[in-house]
Amino acid sequence: MSWNLRALRWKWIRIFAGILLFTTGAITFPIWWPSLSDWVDRTLVHHRAGTEGLNSENDPHRDAGGTVQSELSHGLHQVTQPTAASLELTSQARSNLGLTPEYLRPIELRTFRRMINVPAAVIARPGRTEIQVASPLNGVITHVHSVTGEAVLPGELLFEIRLSYEDLVESQTAFLKTLGELEVENREIERLEVVTQSGAVSGKTLLERRYAKDKLEALIRSQREGLKVHGLSERQVDSIATEGKLLRDLKVVVPEIDRHSENEELRLSSRIVRPVAFQNEPITKVDSNHSLNPLTIATLNVRKGQAVMAGEPLCSLVDLKQLFIEGQAFEQDGSAIGRATGNNWTVEAVFPDAESEVVVRDLKLAFVGNSVDRTTRTLPFYIELPNQILRDERSTSGQRFITWKFRPGQRLEVRVPVEEWLDQIVVPIDAVVKEGADWFVFQQNGKRFDRVPVHVRYRDQIVAVIANDGSIYPGDVIAFRAAHQMQMAIKNKSGAAADLHAGHSH
């Protein structure tokens, strides 16, 4: 019985030891396997070389010195060496090649959209980007509170104007006179109502006074409408009637883009407004609220002391927060662009830069033009371009200046998707290298990088699409850059002459 228990115990010990050994080997596989594999490969190569040496003693190509003259045999021997298709990189070499975790990661399947490149330019949104601020009435500029290039917010003060329009002054005077007459008539009616009840005055007199009051109220209504025709707002007319004072000065402020209240650019002198510059308190920073969207003064057309006429431009403002990209596609690409619009596919904008290209992704196609230019035979289409603020600072005088990332007139290229492929292996173009008719990627195997031949289905200047045919699998870790440099290192290691243009297409 005791013998059976000991046998059973040793059996379980062997099973546990085997599991422990297998687990340890699996965990340390990346450490010991490359060395073991290299040792086996070198042993096989030396054995093969020794066998070839014994069998080649009677080789007719062997010279008197005992060396083989066949260069073809020597070339085949070089190719069969495992080290010719793999490369071991130190941590320093990986850093030099830029193989950070971002560029050394597993392959994933994703949707690929084949794109065409179309020349384009940034343009202003017609009727939205540029705003003209005009003088509502005749007058003289008494104060200019802004400078060219300054950033202003809706409601901030731009100009102060002293009115000199005689017809407006006469209309306001007549309006105040009628209001005074109406007030007298109301008091007389109140008095007659009392005495009429006592019978001292006939009711006919009271009725005549009430008719006169109705005439004055009708005249006031017409005079109010006349003042509105001159350019005053309902609030301004009410202020004249309440305060009994003529409107002598106007304050012109920054209008709001998306709010179109009546005569919103006019403000009474008594209205408290915030000057654009020369102030102590800082202006609220730009946030997501569109009412605080900054506008830039593009041109300033007047100066202090200048007489202006009604409708004369005072300044122009530009709203650069939202712009358009105008693409010029060839006529034959119109159907593909229309299909991209119908499928709600996003496009990419590529801006040239001194150091590297700036790519803006996930832009929405707004609309496609309905006519082809007769001269260039191109079809325009338009893309929404949200802008970004690069610089937002104040001068020593308290004036605010903003620099935007994108500006009307900039040239760029637009990548428009025309075809969609599902479940594709998509890598950067720097991850593949070409030699002859073959394309290669470099797969990580511990500290080594094995060169693996692949089938490139499609490539452009940015990406390459690799066929999912079993040469590499999703989850395999490959180098997403520096394939050309590693190819050169393998060629130098094998002793072959390095082609500086290998893997590059011009």
C-alpha positions in Angstrom: 0.0 0.0 0.0 2.8 2.4 1.0 4.5 1.5 -2.3 1.5 2.5 -4.3 1.2 5.9 -2.4 4.9 6.7 -3.1 4.4 5.8 -6.8 1.3 8.0 -7.0 3.2 10.9 -5.2 6.1 10.7 -7.6 3.7 10.6 -10.6 2.1 13.9 -9.5 5.5 15.4 -8.8 6.6 14.6 -12.3 3.4 16.0 -13.8 3.8 19.2 -11.7 7.5 19.5 -12.7 6.6 19.1 -16.4 3.9 21.7 -16.2 6.3 24.1 -14.4 9.1 23.4 -17.0 6.7 24.0 -19.9 5.3 27.2 -18.4 8.8 28.5 -17.7 9.9 27.7 -21.2 6.9 29.4 -22.7 7.4 32.6 -20.7 11.1 32.8 -21.4 10.7 31.8 -25.1 11.7 35.2 -26.5 15.0 35.0 -24.5 16.3 31.5 -25.3 14.7 30.7 -28.6 16.7 33.2 -30.9 20.0 32.0 -29.5 19.1 28.3 -29.8 17.8 28.9 -33.4 21.0 30.7 -34.4 23.1 27.8 -32.9 21.1 25.2 -34.8 21.4 27.3 -38.1 25.1 27.7 -37.7 25.6 24.0 -37.0 23.6 23.1 -40.1 25.5 25.6 -42.2 28.9 24.3 -41.0 27.8 20.7 -41.5 26.6 21.5 -45.0 29.8 23.4 -45.8 31.9 20.5 -44.6 30.0 18.0 -46.7 30.2 20.2 -49.8 34.0 20.5 -49.2 34.4 16.6 -49.2 32.2 16.1 -52.2 33.9 18.8 -54.2 37.4 17.4 -54.2 36.9 16.0 -57.8 34.9 19.1 -58.9 36.1 20.1 -62.4 35.6 23.8 -61.5 38.1 23.5 -58.6 41.4 25.1 -59.4 44.9 24.1 -58.3 44.6 26.1 -55.1 41.5 24.1 -54.1 38.9 26.9 -54.3 35.5 26.7 -56.1 35.2 29.0 -59.0 31.4 28.9 -59.3 30.0 32.4 -58.3 26.4 31.1 -58.7 27.1 28.4 -56.1 28.5 31.0 -53.7 25.5 33.3 -54.2 23.1 30.5 -53.4 25.1 29.8 -50.3 24.7 33.4 -49.2 20.9 33.4 -49.7 20.4 30.2 -47.7 21.9 31.7 -44.7 19.2 32.7 -42.2 21.0 35.9 -41.2 20.5 37.3 -44.7 16.7 37.7 -44.2 16.7 39.0 -40.6 18.3 41.7 -38.5 19.1 42.1 -34.8 18.7 45.6 -33.5 19.9 47.0 -30.2 17.8 49.3 -28.2 20.0 52.2 -29.4 19.5 51.2 -33.0 15.7 51.1 -32.5 15.8 54.6 -31.1 17.9 55.8 -34.0 15.4 54.4 -36.4 12.5 55.9 -34.5 10.9 52.5 -33.7 9.0 53.7 -30.6 6.0 51.8 -29.4 3.9 54.0 -31.7 5.7 52.5 -34.7 6.2 49.0 -33.3 2.8 47.6 -32.7 0.5 44.7 -33.8 -1.3 44.7 -37.2 -5.0 45.5 -37.1 -7.6 45.1 -39.8 -9.5 48.3 -40.7 -11.5 49.9 -43.4 -9.5 51.5 -46.1 -10.7 54.2 -48.4 -8.9 54.8 -51.7 -8.5 58.5 -52.2 -7.7 61.0 -55.0 -5.8 64.2 -54.6 -7.4 67.4 -55.7 -5.9 70.9 -55.6 -7.8 73.3 -53.4 -7.6 76.7 -51.6 -9.0 78.2 -48.4 -11.8 80.7 -49.1 -14.1 82.9 -47.1 -17.7 81.8 -46.6 -19.7 84.0 -48.9 -21.9 86.4 -47.0 -20.7 85.2 -43.6 -16.9 85.7 -43.2 -16.8 89.4 -44.1 -19.0 92.1 -42.6 -19.3 95.7 -43.6 -20.1 98.2 -40.8 -21.6 101.4 -42.3 -22.7 104.7 -40.9 -26.4 104.7 -40.2 -26.8 108.5 -40.4 -25.0 111.6 -41.5 -22.5 112.9 -38.9 -19.0 113.5 -37.8 -16.7 110.9 -36.3 -15.8 112.0 -32.7 -14.0 108.9 -31.5 -12.4 105.8 -33.1 -11.9 103.0 -30.5 -10.2 100.4 -32.7 -7.2 99.8 -35.0 -6.7 97.6 -38.0 -6.0 94.0 -37.2 -7.5 94.2 -33.7 -9.8 91.4 -32.4 -13.2 92.6 -31.1 -16.2 90.9 -29.6 -19.9 91.6 -30.4 -21.2 94.5 -28.4 -17.9 96.3 -28.0 -17.6 99.9 -29.0 -16.1 100.8 -32.4 -17.0 104.4 -33.2 -18.8 107.5 -31.8 -20.7 109.7 -34.2 -22.2 113.2 -33.6 -25.3 113.5 -35.8 -25.5 116.4 -38.3 -28.5 115.3 -40.3 -30.8 118.3 -40.3 -33.9 116.3 -41.5 -33.4 113.9 -38.6 -33.1 116.8 -36.1 -36.3 118.4 -37.5 -38.1 115.0 -37.3 -37.1 114.5 -33.7 -38.2 118.1 -32.8 -41.6 117.6 -34.5 -42.0 114.3 -32.7 -41.3 115.9 -29.3 -43.6 118.8 -30.1 -46.5 116.4 -30.9 -45.8 114.5 -27.7 -46.1 117.7 -25.8 -49.4 118.7 -27.5 -50.7 115.2 -26.7 -49.8 115.6 -23.0 -51.7 119.0 -22.9 -54.7 117.5 -24.6 -54.8 114.6 -22.1 -54.8 117.0 -19.2 -57.6 119.1 -20.8 -59.7 116.0 -21.3 -59.3 115.0 -17.7 -60.5 118.5 -16.6 -63.5 118.5 -19.0 -64.5 115.0 -17.8 -64.9 116.5 -14.3 -66.8 119.6 -15.3 -69.0 117.8 -17.8 -70.4 115.6 -15.1 -71.5 118.7 -13.1 -73.2 120.1 -16.3 -71.1 123.3 -16.5 -69.7 122.3 -20.0 -71.6 120.5 -22.7 -70.5 117.0 -23.7 -69.8 118.2 -27.3 -66.7 120.1 -26.1 -65.4 116.9 -24.4 -66.0 114.9 -27.6 -64.1 117.4 -29.7 -61.2 117.2 -27.4 -61.2 113.4 -27.6 -61.2 113.7 -31.5 -58.2 116.0 -31.3 -56.4 113.5 -29.1 -57.0 110.7 -31.6 -55.5 112.9 -34.3 -52.4 113.6 -32.3 -51.9 109.9 -31.5 -52.2 109.1 -35.2 -49.6 111.8 -36.0 -47.3 110.4 -33.4 -47.5 107.0 -34.9 -46.6 108.3 -38.3 -43.7 110.4 -36.8 -42.4 107.3 -35.1 -42.4 105.4 -38.3 -40.6 108.3 -40.0 -37.9 108.2 -37.4 -37.4 104.5 -38.0 -37.1 105.2 -41.7 -34.2 107.6 -40.8 -32.5 104.6 -39.2 -33.4 104.8 -35.5 -34.6 101.7 -33.7 -37.8 101.2 -31.7 -35.8 101.4 -28.5 -34.2 104.7 -29.6 -37.6 106.3 -30.5 -39.0 105.2 -27.1 -36.0 106.7 -25.4 -36.6 110.1 -27.1 -40.2 110.0 -26.1 -39.4 109.0 -22.4 -36.5 111.3 -21.8 -37.7 114.2 -24.0 -34.2 114.7 -25.5 -33.0 114.7 -29.0 -30.7 112.0 -30.2 -27.4 113.8 -30.8 -24.7 111.1 -30.6 -24.5 107.5 -31.8 -22.3 104.7 -30.6 -21.5 102.1 -33.3 -20.7 98.7 -31.8 -19.6 95.3 -33.2 -22.6 93.4 -34.5 -23.4 89.8 -33.8 -23.1 87.4 -36.8 -26.0 85.1 -36.1 -28.4 87.6 -34.5 -30.1 90.1 -36.8 -32.1 92.3 -34.5 -33.3 95.6 -36.0 -30.6 98.2 -36.2 -28.5 96.3 -33.7 -25.4 98.4 -34.7 -26.9 101.6 -33.2 -26.6 102.4 -29.6 -27.7 105.5 -27.7 -25.1 107.7 -26.0 -26.5 106.8 -22.6 -26.0 103.1 -23.3 -23.1 101.7 -21.3 -20.8 99.9 -23.7 -17.3 98.5 -23.3 -14.5 100.2 -25.3 -12.5 97.9 -27.5 -9.1 99.2 -26.4 -7.5 101.3 -23.6 -9.4 99.5 -20.8 -8.2 98.1 -17.5 -10.3 95.0 -17.2 -9.5 92.1 -19.6 -12.0 91.0 -22.1 -13.5 87.5 -21.6 -11.6 84.9 -23.4 -13.1 83.1 -26.3 -15.1 80.0 -25.4 -17.6 77.7 -27.1 -20.4 80.3 -26.9 -20.8 81.7 -30.4 -21.9 85.1 -29.0 -18.2 85.6 -27.9 -16.8 84.7 -31.3 -14.0 87.2 -32.0 -14.0 89.3 -35.1 -11.0 90.9 -36.7 -11.0 94.4 -38.1 -9.7 93.9 -41.6 -9.9 97.5 -42.8 -10.6 100.8 -41.1 -12.0 103.5 -43.5 -12.5 106.5 -41.3 -10.6 108.7 -38.8 -11.5 111.1 -36.0 -13.1 114.4 -37.2 -14.1 112.9 -40.6 -17.6 113.7 -41.8 -19.5 110.6 -43.0 -22.7 110.2 -44.9 -25.4 107.6 -44.2 -24.4 104.3 -45.7 -20.7 105.1 -45.9 -18.5 102.2 -44.9 -16.8 102.7 -41.5 -14.8 99.4 -41.3 -15.0 95.8 -42.4 -14.8 92.9 -40.0 -13.9 89.3 -40.7 -15.1 86.2 -38.9 -12.4 83.5 -39.4 -13.8 80.9 -37.0 -15.4 79.0 -39.9 -14.0 78.9 -43.4 -14.5 76.9 -46.6 -12.1 74.9 -48.7 -12.8 75.1 -52.4 -11.6 72.1 -54.3 -11.2 72.0 -58.1 -11.9 68.5 -59.3 -11.6 67.3 -62.9 -14.9 66.8 -64.7 -14.5 63.0 -64.8 -14.1 62.9 -61.0 -17.5 64.6 -60.4 -19.4 61.3 -60.0 -16.8 59.9 -57.5 -17.0 63.1 -55.4 -20.8 63.0 -55.6 -20.7 59.4 -54.3 -18.5 60.5 -51.4 -21.0 63.2 -50.5 -23.9 60.7 -50.7 -22.1 58.2 -48.4 -21.2 61.0 -45.9 -17.5 60.1 -46.2 -15.1 62.6 -44.6 -12.1 64.1 -46.5 -8.6 65.1 -45.5 -6.9 68.4 -46.1 -3.1 68.5 -46.6 -1.4 71.8 -46.0 2.3 72.2 -47.1 4.6 73.2 -44.3 8.3 74.0 -44.0 9.0 71.0 -41.9 6.3 68.5 -42.7 2.8 68.3 -44.0 -0.1 69.3 -41.8 -3.0 66.9 -42.3 -6.5 67.8 -41.1 -8.8 64.8 -41.0 -12.5 64.1 -40.7 -13.6 67.2 -42.6 -17.2 67.3 -44.0 -18.1 67.9 -47.6 -20.6 70.7 -47.6 -21.8 70.6 -51.2 -20.7 70.1 -54.8 -21.1 72.8 -57.4 -23.7 72.5 -60.1 -21.7 73.8 -63.0 -18.3 73.1 -64.6 -16.0 75.9 -65.4 -15.8 76.4 -69.1 -12.2 77.5 -69.1 -10.5 75.0 -66.7 -13.1 72.2 -67.1 -13.1 71.7 -63.3 -15.9 71.1 -60.9 -15.9 73.1 -57.7 -16.8 71.5 -54.4 -16.8 72.9 -50.9 -15.6 71.6 -47.5 -16.3 73.0 -44.0 -13.0 74.0 -42.3 -13.2 74.9 -38.5 -10.4 77.3 -37.7 -8.1 77.4 -34.6 -6.5 80.2 -32.7 -2.6 80.0 -32.6 -1.9 83.3 -30.8 -4.1 85.4 -28.6 -2.3 88.3 -26.9 -2.7 91.9 -25.9 -0.5 94.9 -26.7 0.8 97.3 -24.1 -2.2 99.6 -25.0 -4.6 96.8 -24.2 -5.5 96.0 -27.7 -6.2 92.3 -28.5 -4.6 90.6 -31.5 -5.4 87.1 -32.7 -3.5 84.9 -35.2 -5.5 82.1 -36.9 -4.1 78.8 -38.1 -5.9 78.9 -41.5 -6.3 82.0 -43.7 -8.2 82.6 -46.9 -6.0 82.2 -49.9 -3.9 79.3 -48.6 -3.2 76.6 -51.1 -3.5 72.9 -50.2 -4.5 69.4 -51.4 -7.7 67.6 -50.6 -7.9 63.8 -50.4 -11.3 62.7 -51.4 -12.3 59.0 -50.8 -13.7 57.3 -54.0 -13.7 53.6 -53.0 -14.0 51.7 -49.7 -12.4 48.3 -48.8 -13.3 46.5 -45.7 -11.0 44.5 -43.3 -7.6 45.5 -44.9 -4.1 45.6 -43.5 -3.1 49.2 -43.9 0.4 50.4 -43.0 2.4 53.6 -43.6 4.4 53.6 -46.8 7.6 53.7 -44.8 6.7 50.2 -43.4 7.3 48.5 -46.8 10.3 48.3 -49.0 10.7 47.0 -52.5 13.5 44.9 -54.0 13.0 43.8 -57.5 9.5 42.4 -57.9 9.1 41.8 -54.2 7.8 43.9 -51.4 8.8 43.3 -47.8 7.9 44.2 -44.2 9.9 43.6 -41.1 8.3 41.4 -38.4 9.5 41.5 -34.8 10.8 38.2 -33.4 12.3 39.0 -30.0 15.3 41.2 -30.6 15.3 40.2 -34.3 13.4 41.6 -37.2 12.6 39.1 -39.9 12.1 40.3 -43.5 8.8 38.9 -44.7 7.6 39.1 -48.3 4.1 40.5 -48.8 1.7 41.3 -51.6 1.0 45.0 -51.8 -2.5 45.5 -53.3 -2.4 49.3 -53.4 0.0 52.1 -52.4 0.3 55.8 -52.6 2.5 58.4 -51.1 1.0 57.9 -47.6 -0.1 54.3 -47.1 0.2 50.8 -48.5 -2.5 48.1 -48.4 -1.2 44.6 -47.8 -3.1 41.5 -48.9 -4.4 39.4 -46.0 -3.1 36.2 -47.6 -1.3 34.5 -44.7 2.2 36.1 -45.1 1.4 38.2 -42.0 -1.5 38.0 -39.7 -3.5 40.5 -37.6 -1.7 40.6 -34.3 1.8 40.2 -35.7 4.1 43.0 -34.6 5.9 44.8 -37.5 7.9 47.9 -37.9 5.7 50.8 -39.1 8.7 52.8 -40.3 12.4 52.5 -41.3 11.9 49.5 -43.6 14.3 51.1 -46.2 17.0 51.6 -43.6 16.7 48.0 -42.3 16.8 46.7 -45.9 20.1 48.6 -46.4 21.5 47.1 -43.2 20.6 43.6 -44.4 22.3 44.2 -47.8 25.4 45.5 -46.0 25.5 42.5 -43.7 25.2 40.1 -46.6 28.0 41.8 -48.5 25.8 42.8 -51.4 26.2 46.2 -53.0 23.7 48.7 -51.5 21.3 50.4 -53.9 20.6 53.8 -52.4 17.2 53.9 -54.3 16.0 50.5 -53.3 12.4 50.5 -52.1 11.8 54.0 -53.4 9.7 54.9 -56.4 10.2 58.2 -58.2 
